[in-house]
Amino acid sequence: MRILYFVWGFLAFSLLRFGFFETAQTLAQVQDFESNFEIVNHPDEFLPFWSANEVRSTSARIFQINQEGRSNSRALAVQPISTFDGVIYTQVNLSDIVDPKIAFFAKTIQNGAGNRSALVFISFSNDQIQYSSPIQVGEDETFSNENSEFKLYELEIPESYTELVYLKIEVKYGSGSGSAARFVMDDFGVFPGAEQVDPIRIDQVLILNPYELQIQFDRAVRSFELSQVNLDGLQIENIIHIEEKLVNIQTIDPFPKGRIMLLLEDIWSEQGDLTEQIDFEIDNEKIQLGQILVENPKQMRLSFSQPYLEADVSQTSKFTINGKSPLEIRIDENVFSIHLELNDELVVDQEVHVEVNSIRNLDLENGEPQRRNFLYTDEIEAVFAVNTNQINISSSVNLDFSSFEGQDFSVLDSDFVFSEIENSDDQKSFLLNSTTDFEENVVYTLSIPPRKSSNGKLLNGSFRDFVWDATPPEIVRVVGIREDELLVIFSEPIDPVFGLISNNYSIADQFPTSVIVQENSSSILLKWDLDFQDQIEYSLEVSGIPDLAGNFMESISFQFTFEAAKSLSFKNLIINEIMPAPRAGNSLPNVEYVELFNPSDNPIALGGFQLANSRRTTTLPNEVILPLEYVILCPRTQISQFTNYGRVMGLTNWPTLLNAADQIKLFDDGGFVIDSLNYTTASFGGSSFASGGYSLEVVNPFITCNLSGNVKTAIAAERGTPGKINSVFDETPDMTNPVLLSAKMIHSNQVLLEFSKSLSLNFDNISWEINPNLVIQSVGIGNNQESLIVTFESIIQEGLQYLIRVTGLRDCVGNLIQDGENETYFTIPSPAESGDVIINEVLFNANTGGPKFVEVYNHSDKFINLKDWKLANLSSEGEIANRRIVANNDLIIAPKSFFVFTTDGNRLLSEYPKGNSNNFVELSSLPSYPQAAGNVVWLDPEEELVDIFSYTEKMHHRLLKEVRGVSLERLSPTEPTQNPENWKSASASVGFASPGLKNSNLFEGSEEFGIEINPKVFVPDAPGEQNFTTLTYKMDQAGSLATIRIYSVSGHLIRELCQNDIWGTSGFYTWDGTDSSNIKVRSGYYIITIDIFDMQGNVSQIKKTVVVGTKF
């Protein structure tokens, strides 16, 4: 029967793994009111063994209430009124229960504005006819008309009732005024008298890292000591009560792998209830995600419960933050934490989704894939500048001021240094002192580091904007919205308290009938009891309006002409030039600026227009830009620096442009985008230009669509042209054709095509060719106008290379894509196996200033994805170290093709112009490759496929006088990488390196059985020719012993290439024309003798001749 559903036992099982409430499983009888109520009246039962005088399906009388139970579940509710008292009947079995008692949880929900309580009584009966005198639960005010929390109520059952007992629960209309409280009851049951009905429970335990765990209790608990904790005998170092329900425990030694028993003794709740013992079994069998810390919105630290395998956590594909893999991963020395550089910046007070794929611990045991969601908060209440060099930072929690220092704070894209912190008495706020003054009305972004609360809670880092503002607001424009409504636009956000006072505004001695402050606080909508006439001038009187910093504007009379705003089209006004990273020492001012250009034939009123970047927005003043006129926008305090360059408008709350990448938009007064400009470091042509104080200029401002090639780095000597025609200006019509750059698989039946230019959205005349054939289901714009997503009706097959060709496609200007530039390939790659992708060429001793490189070769017939593959080194202990991921995104290497990994592709090509730059892949850094000796490690993502090449400078040809700038090339892809004979110096004929090409030295192997010498004539010191000879063997069985010696024609031993080497079925040796002392031999004939001892004991000797030549 339902009343015997053992809720407490179930909770013990799910939360404590049988560590609690074992007696409750067999003795406690609890009704949780979860099953649907039958709408019937007593004596019919709405639940088994439960009936009531009037049960309803609505929120009246006695009813089942949803989401108001103890766990947001269902519960029983009673609404007493003047004409109705609720009466509920049930029965319990007291057999085998010692000193039985009734226990239940109850609360009230406020019903109306009255102060009338609900009164609760319980009486007992043996026969359902005669009931005992009612016993009141609590007092008259216990269930008052207010919203209260659940509390436990217990009532002993009189001794005269021993077996089956009938109960009557009455909920009555109490005294007072107005409506009575709504009574809610949950988890009603009978228990042994000695049993603790509601002990403190542990909801969960999270292992934050191998030395710290976090306990989450089901309620607030008081502090407890080390002596009250037993954690499988581990020595406990510290207990941190970070919140009412959260307690961290730190140990001296790491947690053992497996099951860990946690025992807590004599734990008190904040309400004064004691639980004598709490047992909890912690699962540490597998590595798990532990603590997550946002170090700043672009970087996150993840910790794990066990030390991890570096090979796994170094793969960006193992992690996603809000659905995107991180850009980079940095591994901590502690081997249990990593730092992720995020793809997208996190936003405070938004939910963050973290996913971790299966990773392995040091014992190579796989953990489970995990997902964690959390609300990103930083506990910051306010950040504002109190004067020119002090920032006040207020927190919502008390702070541990020893957990951070002034130097931990910084301002993005600036050189501010914070020398010290002045703490406050309330422990929630402090002053941050800067050694440099802030500029007025410039919006800065403060990077706030992780901190600790006074309770030891680790707080997330964040970015917070602040501004030093001492300038009062100004009216920039008054716009007519309707005949009786005006929108007043201010130069900055105003204080809404003063802004809402209608008497602060008047026209012709009349005040507005309503005032509405807009969401951005920079504009106010005024409604009047007036009908404004078109093209009539009015005077708006405004007084008593301050900005958010408390700067009051003077009383003014603002003249305006009432007219409807005219809408503009995209590119009617151009963002013509930007200076995101000015540089001191250049001839231009060391100040950011944005230049606007009006390419139209009409003047444009800028009042109410807004300039925005990816972080913030500011409003333009009420001025007009004339046709073909330039206007320089800059911070308001920097106007004087640009007056010699042309017309200048100073803006309050300047949106500081980001140096590396940003998006700038210009909005009209209706909020529509009039122009936009996106840039990255690549837009400048490299980091040296991006950080060198160069501006970005629009080439042709008369083009009416966004073309990536229409923005270039300024070529003027001043590195910018504010207020005049751009140095890169060229109004020649754009005749360049769009080019299909790449195709990338994004789903099993979808391909993303990337083009060189923004495309026309008219797809009517486009035709497609796919070989092998695939039927196209749909074509649509990708994540920008330079890409298309092609969806096929069938699944793309693995291992097949598909050709896709498009015709009839035009860019947004109208240029048609041409043959030869309209096709590319795509494929689903195959898994790699050992020996598929190998180290093929290494330049470890580059020319002065030149880049090093590592070339890999796909020896297989498969297409292989090199995403998350790595280059690395071996440490002095022989462990893999210094990993560098070669590709965070898909990088497909075709069969029998090459990729070259370097730090500067342009410089590498200039050093080796015969190289194939199409195969160059630039990395931000390479592992260390010392010049004298070192090693190159090539790893697949799981580090199961490992190719290691250990090199020394002595592996170069002995006759090379200078080895700087000379690469080592692999001779044979089938011979072991670690065979020194398998590597030779690159030929002078290719410029001493062949990056991205077939090696200049290549051993193809022999098809015939026996011994071969090739070439039979060679010149050791001849440039541009093969400067060594190869002795190749191929045997019918392995296991023979061989000795190879080289003699002069007079019989003198010149060199011994090997002695008693055990041969396989094939192999090779090389001779570079030097003797045993590494001295070049004289030109002439030489005899090579090969003594072979086979497995049957047979001895054979083979003689070959070779000619050593000389250069003239």
N, C-alpha and C positions, 0 to 999 in steps of 0.2 A: 504494500500500500504506500501511497505517496508520502505519508508522514514519516515513514521509515527510511526515506532517502537521506543517506548520511553525508550531508554537505560538509561537515567538519572533517570527516575522514577523507573526503575527496580533496579538500584543500590541503590537508596534510600530505596527501600523495603527490599532488601537482606542485606544491611549493617546497615541501621539505623532504620529499623522497622518503616517506614513512618515518621520518625522524620525530614526528609529533602527532598527538591525537590518536594514538593507537587504541586507547580505551574508548574514544569517541566512536571509532568505527563499529564497535560491537554494542555500545550502550546508548549513545546519544540518538534521540529521535528529533529530527529538525525538518521543519517545513520552510522552503525557500520561496514559495509563491510564484514560481516560474511557469508552471503549467497554466494553460488558458482557463479562466474562470467560466464555469457554467452559469448562465444568467437565470438563476432559480432562487427561491426563498425557502427558509427553514420550514419544514424539516428536510427538504431536498438539499443535497450537498453540491456546493460550487466547486469543491475539491474533495477527494476522498477523505471522509471523516471531518470535513469542515462545512459548516452551514452558517447562514446569517439571516437576519430578519428582512433585509431588502438589498439584494445585489443588483447592480445596474452596469450597463455597458458604457455609460457616460461617466464623467467626473462628478458624480453625485452619490449620496448615500454611502453604500459600501461597494468598492470597485477595485479593479486591478489597475495599478498605475505603472506606466512604463518609464524606464530610465531614471527612476528615483530610488531604486534599491541600493544596497551597500556597494555594489560594483557596477553602478549605472545599469542595474538589471531591473527586473520587475519586483513589485512589492504589493502589499495590501494597504489600501487607504480607506479612511472613513471621514466623511464630511458631516459632522453633526450640525443641525440647525434647530431653530426654536421648536419645530414640530417633529423633529426626528432625532433619536439617540440610536447609535449603532449597537447591535447586539450580535456577537459572534460566538458560535458553539464549536467545540472540538473535543477530542478525547485523547488520552495518552495511557500507555501501558507502563506501570511501575515495576513490573516483575524484574527481579535481579538488579534493580537500581538501588544503591545504598544512599539513604538520606536524599531522596530526589528533590530537585528544584526546577522551577520554570525559569528559562532565560530567553530574552528576545531583545532585538534592537529596534529603537523607535526614534522618530524625529517629528518635527512639525514643519508645515509649509504655510507661509502667511496667506491668509484669505481675506482680502479687503483691508480696510484701514482700521478695523476695530481692535479692541484689546481683550477680547473674550478668549479664554483658554478652552481647551478640550480636557475633560476629566476622564481618567481611565481606571476601571475597577475590574477585579478578577474574583470569581467565586467558584467553589468546587461542589461536586455532587457524585454520589455513588450510583444513583438511579435515574438521572436526568429529570427528576421530578422536584426533589427538594434540594436546593442549593444552600451552601453556607453563606454567612454574611459576607457581602462584598469587601474585598481588601483593596484600598486605593494604591495605585502605582504612583509613587512620588507624592508631590503636594499639589495644591490647587493651581500653582503657577508653573508646574513642571512642563506642561505642554502648552505654552503660551502662544499667542498668535504672532509668530515670527518664523523666519527661515532659520532652522537650527540644523546641527549635524547629528548623525546617528549616535546614540548612547546605548550602552548595555544596561538592561534592567533584569534583576534576578528576584525570584520570590520562592521561598521555601514552601513545599507542599506539606500540609499538616500530617502528623504521624498517623492519624485515623484513616488515611487513604493509602491503601497498600497495593492494589493491583490496578484494575481498570478504573480510571478517574475521568469524569466529565468536567469540562471547563466552560465557563461563561465569561466572555470578555465584553465589557460594556464601555463604549466611548460616548460620553455625554456632553451635552451643550452646557458650558460653564457659565459663570457669572461674568459681568462686565458689560461693555457696550459694543455694538456692531457685530460683525460676523465672528464665528468661532474659528479657531485654528483647524487646519486639515491635518489629521493624524495619519502617520505612515509607519507600518510595522513590517519587519523583515526578519528572516531566520529565527523563527519561533521554535523552541524545542524544550525537551526535558533532559536533565543531566544529573549524574551523581553529585551529591553536595560538595564533595572534596575536589571536584574537577574544575580547573580553570577554564571557563567557557571561551574567553577571548584572549588567549595569550599573545604576547608580542611575537610576530612572525617575521621571517626574512623573506622578502619578495624575490630578491635575486642577489647573486654575488657576481661581480664582473672583475676578472683579473686584468688590471690596468697594464701591468708589465710584470716581468718575472720576480719583482721584489715588492709589489704593491697590489692590493685588491681593494675593491669598494663594495661595502655591504649596503643594500637598500632595505630598510625596515618598512613594515606596513604602517607605521605611525611614528610620531616624534618620540625620541628616546633621550634619556639623560646621559651625560658623559659617563664612561666607565674606564677602568684602569687595565694595565697590562696583565695583572694577575687574574682578571676575569675572562681572559681569552686563552684558548688552547687551539693552536693551528697545527695539528699533527706533530707537535713537539718542536716546531720551528721557533727560533729565538726572535721574538717580536721587538722591533726597534722603536716603533712609534704608533700611536693611535691618533687620528686626526678626525675630529667631528666637524665636517665641512658644512653640513646642513642638518636640519632637525631630524631627517630620516636617513641621511647618508653619513657613513663612517668609513674612512680609509684606514687600512692596516698595512704597515710597512714592516718588512722582515730584513734581517741581516743577510741571510742566505736565500738563494732563489727557491721558488716553489718546486717541489718534485713533480715529475711527470706522472700522471695517473689521477686517482681519486684522492682528494684531500678532505679530511674531516675537520670541520670548524665547530668548536664547542664554546658557547657563551654562557656565563653563570651570573645570576642575580642582576638581570637587566631591568631597569625601571623605565616606564613610559613617562612622558612629561606630565600626564594626568595622575601619576602616582600609583600605577598598577605595576606589580612585580611579577616577572616571569623568572622562575628559578633556573631553568635550563633551556637553551635553544641549541639544537643540533642541526647542522646543515652540511650536506656532502657536496663538495665543489669538484666539478669535472675539469681536469687539466690533462686529459688523455691526448688531445690534439691541440695544435697551435691555433689560437683564436685572436681575433682583432680585439685589442684592449682600448686604451685611452686614445681619444681623438682631440687634438688641440689645434685650433686655428691660430697660427702664428701671425698671419696677417691675411687679408682677403685673397692674396695670390699664393699663399703657401700654407700647407697643412702638415702637421706631424702626426703620424700614426705609430702607435706602439702595439706590441704583440705580447701574448702571454708566455711565449717561449722564444729562445733565440731562433732566428730564421736562417734559411739558406739564402745567401746573397744572390745566387743565380736566379731565384724566383722573384724576390722583391725588387730586383733591378729592372724588371720588365714593366713598362708602362701599361701594357695591355692587361696586366693583372688587376688594375685598379680603375674605377670610374668614379668621378665626383660630379654629381648632377648629370650623369649620362655621358660624360666625356673623360677620356683618359688624360692623365697629367702630361705636361710637356716634358718634365724631367724628374728624376728621382735621385735624391742624395741619401746615401746610407750612413747611419750613425756608427761610431766606433763601438757603441755598446752592443751592437748586433741584435737589438730588439726594437729599435725605433728607426723610422725613415722619414724623410721630408719630401713632400710632393710639391712641385711647382705647378700650379693649377692652370687649366686652359682658360677658364672664365673666372672673373673676379667674383667672390662671394659678396652677398649683400646682407647687412645686419638685419636681424628680425625676420629672415626668411629661412624656410626649411632647407636643410642640406641632405642629400642622399649619397651615401658612401657605399660602394660595392667592392668587395675583395674576392677575387677568384681563389681557387684552392692554391695555397702555398705550402711549402714543405719546411719542416724544422731541420735542425742539424743532423737528426737521425734519418733524414730523407722520408719522413712520414708525412703524408698529405693531410692538411686541414680541410675543413668543410668551407665551401663558398659562403660568404656572409654578407649581410646587408644591414646597414645601420642608418637610421634617420634621426636627425636632431635639429633643434631650432638654434640657429647661429645668433648668439647674443654676446655682448661685450660688457654688460653691466655699467655702461657709460650713460649718464643722464644729460650731461651738457659739456660742451667744449667752447670756450669763447676767450677772445683776447681782452684783457682788462686794461692794458696800456700797450705801448709800442714794443715791449719786449717781455711781456708776461702773458701766459695762457693759464686760465683756470679750468681745471678738469674735475668734474663732479661724478661720483660713482653712486650706484644704488646700493652698494654694500660697503661695509667697513673694510679698509685695505691694510695689508701688511706692507708698510712702506719700505721695509728692508728687502722686498722681493724685486725691486726695480730701481733704476738710477736714471738721472737726467739724460745720460748719453745713450740710453736705450731708445729714446724717442728721436724721431727725425721728421723732416718735412719733405714730401716727395718733390723731386726735380728741383731741389734747392740745396744750399750749403749751410743752413742754419745749424748751430751747435747749441745744445741745451746744457748749461753748466751745472745747475743744481735744482733741487726740488725743495719747496717750502711746504711743509706739512701743516694741515689744519688740526684743530682740536677735535673735530667731529669724526676724524678718521675716514671720511668719505670724499674729501676734496683736497686738492693741493695746487700749488702754483708752480708752473714750469718756466724757468728763467732762460731766455735766449741771450746769447752774446751779441746778436745782431738785431737791429730794429726791424719790425715788420713795416711793409709799405701799406699805406692807407688804401682801403677799398679793393684789395687784392685777396681773392679767395685762396687760401692755402689748404693743403691736405696734410694733416698730422698723422704719422704712423705711430700708433699706440701699441707697445709690446705686450705680450702676455704678462699678467701679474697674478698675485695671490691675494685672496681676501684674508682678513684677520683670522678667519677660521681655517685657513690653509687650502681653500678651494682655488684651483687653477682657473684663471679667467682668460678668455680668448683675446687675442690681439685684434686690431681693427684699424681702419682709416676713418678719420673724422675731419670734416671741414671746419675752418674757423676764418674769421676776417677781423682785421682791426679797422673799425668804422668810426670816423669822427665827423662825417659829412651828412647833413640832413637830407631827406628825400626831396625830389623835385617832381613836378608834373611834367611828363614828356609829351602827353597827347590826351585829348578828349575825343572819343569816337562815338558817333551816334549809332545806337543799336536799334531803337524803335523811336517813334515820334515822341514818346514820353520817357525814354531811357537813355542814359549816358554811361559809357564805360570810361572811367578816369584811370589812366595808366601812369604809374609812378616809376621813378628811376631805380627803385629797389623795394624789397618787401617792407611794408609798414606795420606798425603795431596794431593788431586788429581791435584791441580794446578801444583805442582812440579813433580808429578808422570807422567804427560802427556808430559813432555819435553823429546823428543827422545834423545837429546844429553847427557842425564844423564845415558845412557846405551850404552855399546859397546862390541862387540866380534871381536877380531882380527882387531881392528881399524875400524870396520864398525858399523854404527848406525842402529837401527831398522827403517823400513819403515813406521810402524804405531805403536801407543801405545794406548791401551784401558784399562782404569781402571775398574775393575770389580765392581759389585754392592756393595759388602761388603767392598770395598776400601782396602782390605788386600792382594789383588793379582792383577797383571798386565799382560795382554796378549800382547806379543811383536811379531810382524811379521817382518821377515828378508828377505833380498835378498840373502839368504844362504840355502843350503840343508844340514841339520845336518845328520851325519852318526851314525847308531846304535852302541852303546857301545864305542863311541869315547868321550874322555874327552875334555871339553871346559872350557874356563875361561870367565866369565861375569864380566865386569867392571861396577860398579855402584857408583854414587856420587850425592850429592845434594838432597837427599830424606829425608824429615822430616815426623814425624807423625802429627796427628791433633793438638797436643799440641805444635808444633813448635820445637820439638827435632830433630836436623839434624843428620843423620848417617854419619860416616866418609866414605871416599872413600875406597872401598874394591874391591878385586878381588875374586869372588866366583867360586870355581872349581866345576864342575858338569859333570856327564856322561850322555850323551843323551840316554834315553831308554824309551820305552813305559811302562806306569804304569800297574802293574798286579792287576786285580780285586780280591777282597776278598769275602768270603761268610759270612753270618750271623753267629756270634759266633766264627769266626776265632780269634778274639781278645775280651777279656772279661773285662767288668767293674767288678772287683773282690771284691772291698771293698770301702765303702764310709763313711766319717765322716762329716755329715751335721751340727751337733751341738756340737762342742768340748766344753769342760768345764774346766775352770781354776781350778787348784788344782789336776787334774788327772796326772798320770805319763806321758801320751802322750802329745805332744805339743798342746797348745790351738789354733790350726789352722785347718781349713778344709783341707781335702785331698781326693783324689780319687786314688785308686790303680788299675792298669791295669795288666792283666796276659795273657801271650801268651801260650795257651794250644796246639798249633800246633807244627809241626816238622820243620817249616820254620821260618827264621827271617822275621820280618815285618818292613818296613820303615814307620815311623810315620810322616814324613814331609808332611805337608798339611792336616793331620788329624785334626778334630775339636771335641772339647768337648763342649757340650751344656747342659744347663738345660732349664727350662720353660721360662726363661727370656732372656738369652743371650748366646753367643757362643764365644769361644776362639780357637786359633790355636796352635797345638802342634809343638814343634821344630823338625828340620830335624835330627832325631836320629833313631836308629834301636833297636827294642826289640827282643831279642833272644828267641829261643824256651824254654818254661817253665820258663821264666824269669818274675820277678815282676818289675814294675816301679811305683814309687809314684809321682803323680801329685799334685802340691800345688801352691799357689801364689808365684810369682817369688821372692818377697822380703823375703820369709820364707824358702828358700832352706836350709839354715844352720841348721834349727831346725830338719830336717829329714835326714841329712847326715849319722847319726849313725844307721839308720834303713834300709838302702839299697839304691838302685839307685833312684835318685830324678830328676825330670824335673820341673823347675819353669815356670809357665805360666803367660804371661802378660794378663791383663784384665780378671782376675780370675772370673768365673761365680759363685757368692756367692750362696751357696746351701740354699734352704728354709728349715726351721726347721720342720714345720708341715707336709709338703707334697711337693713332687717335682718329676720331670721326668728328668733323666739324659740319654743323648744319646751320642754315639760315632760314628762320621761320618768318612768315608775314604776320600781320596783326590778327589774323584769323587762325593761326597755328598751323598753316600749311607750309610744307617744305618748299622753299623757293630755289635753294641750291644746297649741295652737300659735297664734301671733299673728304675722302678717306686717304690716309697715308700710313706707311710703315717705314722702317729703316731702309727697306729695299727701294722705296719710292725715291730716295735720295741717291741711290746707286751705291750704297755701302755705308758702314758705320762712320767712316772718316768724314764723309760729307754730312751725315745726319748730326754729328756732334761738332761740326766745324763752323757753325754759325751761318749756314747757307739757308736761304729761303726756298720754298717750293713755289713755282710759278705755273700758271695756266698758259699753255702754248697758244690756243685759239679760243678766246672767250665767246666767239660767235657760234660755236658748236652747241647745239641744243640738247645733247645727251651726254652722260658721263662716260668718258673714255679713259681707261687707265693710262694710255700713252699720251694723254693731253695734259699731264702734269709732269714737270721736269725740274731738276735742280737749277737754280739761277746760275748763269754763266758770267754775270757782271763782276767786275773787279771788286765791287763793294760786297758781293755775295747776296745781293738783294736789290730790288728796285721799288721801294715803297713810294706810292703817290705818282707813279709814271708808268709808261708802257713797259711791259715785261721784257727782260733781256732775251727770253726764249720765244718771244712773240712771233708767230707765223700764221697768217690768216689764209695761207694756201689751203684750198679745200682738202679735207682728209680723203686720200685715195688709197690708203693701205687696206688690204683685204684681211678679213678675219682668218685666223689659223686655228685648226683643231689641234690642241696641245697634247691632250692625254685622255685616256678613258680609265675609270676606276670602278671596280666592282663595289657596290654598296649593299646589294642583296643578291639572293640566288638568281633573281631574274631582273635585276636593275643595274644599270651602268650610269655613272656620272661622267659627262663629257665636259672638259674644261677648254675654253676658247681664249684667244688672245685679246678679244675686244668685247664690249657690251653688244648684245645681239638684239636684232629686231624681234618684236613679239609676234610678228606675223609669220606663221608657219605654213601658210596655204600652199606655197610653191616648193616646199622642201620634199626631197626624195631620199631614201635610205637604201644602202646595200650592206648586207651583213653576210660574211662568208667564213665558216659554214653558216647556212641559212638559219636565221631566227626571225620569227614573226613579231613585229612591233605591236604592242598593245596600246601604248600611249607615249607622248613626249611632252615634257613640261619644263619650266624654268627651275633651275637648281637653287642653291642657297644665295646666289647673286645672278645678275643679268649676264654674266660671262660664263654661265654653265647651264647645261641641260641634263635632265634626268630622262633616260630612255628605259621604258619598261617593256619586257618581252612576255609573250604568252606562255613560253616554256622555260624550263630551268636551264641555265648555262652549264655545260658539261665541264667537269674538271679535266685539266691537262690539255684541253684544246685551245689553240690560239685563234681568236676570232678577229677578222678584219672588219672594221666598221667605216663606211664612207658616206658622207653627206653631201648633197648637191642642192643648189637653190637657196642656201642659207645666206642671209645678209646681216651685216652689223647694224647698229642703230642709226648710222648715217646713211646706209643704203648700199655699202660696198659688198660685192658678191664674193663668197668664198670660192677659191680657185682649185683646179685639179692639182694634186701634189701636196696641197696644204689642207686637204679635207678628209684625211683618213688617218686612222691609228689602229692599234691592236689592244685587245683586252683578253684576259684569261682568268680562270680559277686555278691558283697554283696548287702544286702537289706537295705532300710532305717530303722533307729532305731526309736523306739517309747518309750514313758515314761515307765520306769521300765524294759527295756530290758537289759541295762548294768548298773550295780549298784556297789556302794562301798561295798566291802565284807570283807575286813580285813585291819587294820591299825596298824602299829608299829610307834608310835610317840615318844616313849622313848627308844631309842636304847641303846645297850651296849656301853661302852666307845670305841670310835673309829669305831663303827659299823654303817652301813647305816640304815636310816629309810626306810619305804616302804609303799605303798598304793596298795592294791589288788582290782581289779574289776572283776566282774563275769557277764557273759552273760547268763541271766536267760531265754532268748528266744530260739526259735528253728531256728533262722536266723543267717546267716553269716553277720557280721557288720564290716564296715571299721572304724577304730578309727583314721584315718588320721585327724589331726587338732583338735581332742578332747583335752580337757585341764583339768589339775588339778589347783586348785586355793584356795584362802582363802576368808574369809569375813573381810573387814576392820572394824575398830571400829565403823563406821557409818552403818555397815551392808551391804556395797556395795561389789561386787565381785572385788577382787584385786589379785595381785601376780600370774597372769596366767602363766602356763607353758604348752606349747604344747607337748603332749606325742609322737607325730609322725608327721614328715614332709612328710613322704611317706606312702604308703599303709601299714596298719597294721590290718589284718583281724583277728577278734576274732570269733572262731567257737562257735556253740551252746553249752551251758552248760560247758563252759571252762573259764579259768582264764588268766589274765595278771597281773604281779606284776611290778610296777614302782618304781625304786630305783636308787641310784647314783653309786652303785658298786655291780654288780651282783656276782662277784667272792667272795667278802667279805661276802655278804649276804648268799651265799651257805655254806661258811665255818662256819658261825654262826648257820645256820639252815640246816644241811646236808640232812634232810628228805624232804626239799623243792624241787620243780621241776624247775630246772634252765632253762628248755626249755621255760618256760613262763615268764622269767625275761626280762624286757625291761629297759635298762640303759638310764637315762636322765642326762644331765649335772648338773642340780640342781632341787630340789623340792621346792614347796612353804614352808613357815615357818610352822612347826608343833611344837608348844611349848609343854614342858613336862607336865605342870600342867593342862592346858586346852587349847582348840583351836577348829578348825573346818577344815574339808576337804570338798572341793567343786569339784564336777565332772560335766563337761560341755560338751555338744556336740558343734560342730563348730559354730553354730548360737546362742548358749546359750539359746536355747528354751527348751532343756531337762536339768534340773538341779537336781542333787542329792547332798544333804548337810548332813554331819554327824558332829554334834557338840559333842565333847568328853570332859571328864575330867578324871584326874587320879583316881578319886573316883569310876569310873565305873568298875575298876578292882575288882576281888574277894577280899572281905574284909579280908580274912585270909592269903593273899599273903604277906609275909614279905618284898619281894623285887619285884617291878614291872618293874624295868629296864630290857629291853630285852624281855618283854612279850607283845604280840600283843592283840588287841581287835578283836574278830571274830563276824561276824554277825550270828545270830541264824537262821533267816528265811528270804529268799529272797522276800517273799510276804508281810511281816510285814513292817511298815514304818521305814525308815532309822533313823529317829529322835527319835524313841521309845527307851529309855535307856534300857528297859528290853530285847531289841533285840540284845544286845551286851554282850559278856562274854569274860573273859580272856582265852587265848588259853591254851590248856591242856599241862601238863608236859610231857605227853606221846609222843608228837610230837616235844618236845623241846621248848615249849612256843610260837611257831609261826608255821604257816603252809603255807608259801608263795608258790603260784602256785599250791596248792592242795585243795581238799575238806576240809572244816573247821573241826577241831577236835570237835567243838561244833556245832551241826546242828539240827535244829528243823524241822521235816518233816511234822508236822501237824497231826490232827486226822481226821479219816474218819467217826467215829461214833458220833452220837449226845450224848450230856451229858458232864460230867466232867471226866477227866482222870489225874492221877498222874504218872509221869514217870521220873526217876525210882522210885520204891517204897522204895528202900534202897539206900542211898548214903553216902559217907564219905567226909565231907567238906574239910579236909586237907590232903586227900590221893593223892600223886603224881601219875600221869599217869591214873587217873580215872576221870569220870565225877563228879565234886565236887559241883553240885547243882542239884535240882530237878525241873521239869517243871509241872505246872498245866495248862492243856489245856481245853478249853471249845469250844463247838460247839452247837449253838442254831438254832431253826427253824425260828426265827425272831429276828431282831435287836431291840434295845431300852430298854432292861431290865437294872435295876440298880442292882449292885452287890457289896457286901462287903465280903472280905476274911480275916479270922483271923486264927492264928496258936496258939494252946494251948498245954500245957503239959498235961500228963495224970492225973495230980492232979487238972487241971482246971485253972492254971495260964496262963494269956495272954502272949505269947512269942513275937509275932510280928503281925502287921496288914499290909497285902500286898496291900490292896486297900479299899477305903470306898466310896460307892455310885458311883462307876465307871459306865459309860454308856457303855454297851456292844454292840458290833456288832454281826454278826452271828458267828464269831469265833475269837479266840485270845488265848493268853497264859500269864502266870506269872511265875517267877522263884523265888526260895528260896535257899539261899546259906548256910543255917544252922547256921545263926547268929540271935541274938535277936535284939530288938529295939535299943540296945546300941552297936551294931556291935561286940558283944562278942559271940564266938562260944558256942553253946548250948551243954549240956551234951548228950552223946549217949543215945538212947532209942526211945520209940514210941512217936509220936506227932500227934495231931488231927487237921485237917484242916477243918474249917467250912466255908461254902459258903452260904450266905443269898442272895436270888434272889427275886426281885420285878419286875413282868412282867408288860406289858402295860395295862392289864385288872385289875390290882390291886391285883393279886394273889401273895402270899408270900410263898416261899418254902425254906427249909434249907437242905443242903446236907453236910454230914460229910465223910471225907476221912482220912485215916491214912498213915503216912510215917515214916520210920525208919531212924534215923541219926546214922551212925556208927562212929567208930574211928579207927585210924591207930595204929598198934602195933610196 
